Amino acid sequence: MTETTGVTGVRLREMTDADVPAVMTLERTLFPLDAWSEGMLRGELAEPTRHYVVAASGDAVVGYAGLRFVPPEGDVQTMAVSEQVWGRGVGGALLTELLDQAARRGVTHMFLEVRSDNPRAQRLYERFGFVQIGVRRGYYNGADALVMRRVAGEGSHE
Ligand SMILES: CC(C)(COP(=O)(O)OP(=O)(O)OC[C@H]1O[C@@H](n2cnc3c(N)ncnc32)[C@H](O)[C@@H]1OP(=O)(O)O)[C@@H](O)C(=O)NCCC(=O)NCCS
């Protein structure tokens, strides 16, 4: 795993059960309308087809992301960064890590869903070569989901 993020003092490492309380605090803050339950997160960590990472600044968790891989397909299950450090490249570092892990495991087609009212996340995904391929009406609490796909070798990956 790429441990450095390019952001001073922020490193990536694998998410463990011990991170769950800190991650859930961020989850409830950053996804006020559709936060996962703690049980969902723990269930994800127990799945062998998942790769979850946290971005840590000292002892503090400032971001996290999760990959589901079933080659040749993979999904960005979740991604979030503490608002205090938005715009410094932590989200990009987390996404780079998921894409690198996915590629190493033979994933060529990555998918994700993102709220239609979340242009910030959509821009980040577009920057990494994700393209909108569909809409899921009413997928989220109060919003549609845009379905995005990134095919290895197409589009950009910085
Ligand atoms: C979406 C989210 C993960 C982005 O995280 P982030 O850490 O701010 O992402 P980055 O800093 O890598 O990129 C965001 C912007 O900052 C800019 N940026 C990155 N590094 C930078 C730097 N060193 N200096 C200045 N700007 C920078 C990027 O160009 C990018 O701009 P763009 O969106 O106009 O392309 C974060 O806003 C978040 O957690 N939102 C709430 C939860 C959420 O929506 N998750 C996604 C669900 S699908």
The ligand as an SDF file (V2000), in Angstrom:
LIG
                    3D

 48 50  0  0  0  0  0  0  0  0999 V2000
  -15.5130   14.3940   -1.8190 C   0  0  0  0  0  0  0  0  0  0  0  0
  -14.3810   14.3990   -0.8150 C   0  0  0  0  0  0  0  0  0  0  0  0
  -14.0220   12.9650   -0.4310 C   0  0  0  0  0  0  0  0  0  0  0  0
  -13.1560   15.0830   -1.4500 C   0  0  0  0  0  0  0  0  0  0  0  0
  -12.0760   15.0200   -0.5080 O   0  0  0  0  0  0  0  0  0  0  0  0
  -10.8550   16.0680   -0.5760 P   0  0  0  0  0  0  0  0  0  0  0  0
   -9.8360   15.5860    0.3830 O   0  0  0  0  0  0  0  0  0  0  0  0
  -11.3560   17.4510   -0.4280 O   0  0  0  0  0  0  0  0  0  0  0  0
  -10.3620   15.8080   -2.0710 O   0  0  0  0  0  0  0  0  0  0  0  0
   -9.0830   16.4650   -2.7810 P   0  0  0  0  0  0  0  0  0  0  0  0
   -8.4760   17.5080   -1.9170 O   0  0  0  0  0  0  0  0  0  0  0  0
   -8.2220   15.3660   -3.2540 O   0  0  0  0  0  0  0  0  0  0  0  0
   -9.7430   17.1340   -4.0600 O   0  0  0  0  0  0  0  0  0  0  0  0
  -10.7520   18.1240   -3.9080 C   0  0  0  0  0  0  0  0  0  0  0  0
  -10.3610   19.3930   -4.5950 C   0  0  0  0  0  0  0  0  0  0  0  0
   -9.2490   19.9640   -3.9600 O   0  0  0  0  0  0  0  0  0  0  0  0
   -8.2610   20.3080   -4.9410 C   0  0  0  0  0  0  0  0  0  0  0  0
   -6.9660   20.0740   -4.3450 N   0  0  0  0  0  0  0  0  0  0  0  0
   -6.3950   18.8900   -4.1140 C   0  0  0  0  0  0  0  0  0  0  0  0
   -5.1840   19.0500   -3.5600 N   0  0  0  0  0  0  0  0  0  0  0  0
   -5.0150   20.3810   -3.4070 C   0  0  0  0  0  0  0  0  0  0  0  0
   -3.9850   21.1820   -2.8890 C   0  0  0  0  0  0  0  0  0  0  0  0
   -2.8480   20.6440   -2.3960 N   0  0  0  0  0  0  0  0  0  0  0  0
   -4.1580   22.5090   -2.8640 N   0  0  0  0  0  0  0  0  0  0  0  0
   -5.2990   23.0650   -3.3410 C   0  0  0  0  0  0  0  0  0  0  0  0
   -6.3180   22.3540   -3.8700 N   0  0  0  0  0  0  0  0  0  0  0  0
   -6.1650   21.0330   -3.9060 C   0  0  0  0  0  0  0  0  0  0  0  0
   -8.4760   19.3740   -6.0670 C   0  0  0  0  0  0  0  0  0  0  0  0
   -8.0510   19.9260   -7.2900 O   0  0  0  0  0  0  0  0  0  0  0  0
   -9.9460   19.1930   -6.0230 C   0  0  0  0  0  0  0  0  0  0  0  0
  -10.5580   20.1970   -6.7640 O   0  0  0  0  0  0  0  0  0  0  0  0
  -11.7510   19.8500   -7.7390 P   0  0  0  0  0  0  0  0  0  0  0  0
  -12.7700   19.1320   -6.8870 O   0  0  0  0  0  0  0  0  0  0  0  0
  -12.1950   21.1740   -8.2130 O   0  0  0  0  0  0  0  0  0  0  0  0
  -11.1680   18.9640   -8.7850 O   0  0  0  0  0  0  0  0  0  0  0  0
  -14.7580   15.2270    0.4430 C   0  0  0  0  0  0  0  0  0  0  0  0
  -15.2080   16.4910    0.0330 O   0  0  0  0  0  0  0  0  0  0  0  0
  -15.8240   14.5640    1.3130 C   0  0  0  0  0  0  0  0  0  0  0  0
  -15.5060   13.7320    2.1530 O   0  0  0  0  0  0  0  0  0  0  0  0
  -17.1070   14.9480    1.1280 N   0  0  0  0  0  0  0  0  0  0  0  0
  -18.2010   14.4280    1.9630 C   0  0  0  0  0  0  0  0  0  0  0  0
  -18.3940   12.9420    1.7690 C   0  0  0  0  0  0  0  0  0  0  0  0
  -18.5470   12.5990    0.3190 C   0  0  0  0  0  0  0  0  0  0  0  0
  -19.2100   13.3010   -0.4220 O   0  0  0  0  0  0  0  0  0  0  0  0
  -17.9410   11.4600   -0.1010 N   0  0  0  0  0  0  0  0  0  0  0  0
  -18.0680   10.9590   -1.4480 C   0  0  0  0  0  0  0  0  0  0  0  0
  -19.2850   10.1030   -1.5110 C   0  0  0  0  0  0  0  0  0  0  0  0
  -19.5370    9.4170   -3.1050 S   0  0  0  0  0  0  0  0  0  0  0  0
  1  2  1  0
  2  3  1  0
  2  4  1  0
  2 36  1  0
  4  5  1  0
  5  6  1  0
  6  7  2  0
  6  8  1  0
  6  9  1  0
  9 10  1  0
 10 11  2  0
 10 12  1  0
 10 13  1  0
 13 14  1  0
 14 15  1  0
 15 16  1  0
 15 30  1  0
 16 17  1  0
 17 18  1  0
 17 28  1  0
 18 19  1  0
 18 27  1  0
 19 20  2  0
 20 21  1  0
 21 22  1  0
 21 27  2  0
 22 23  1  0
 22 24  2  0
 24 25  1  0
 25 26  2  0
 26 27  1  0
 28 29  1  0
 28 30  1  0
 30 31  1  0
 31 32  1  0
 32 33  2  0
 32 34  1  0
 32 35  1  0
 36 37  1  0
 36 38  1  0
 38 39  2  0
 38 40  1  0
 40 41  1  0
 41 42  1  0
 42 43  1  0
 43 44  2  0
 43 45  1  0
 45 46  1  0
 46 47  1  0
 47 48  1  0
M  END
$$$$
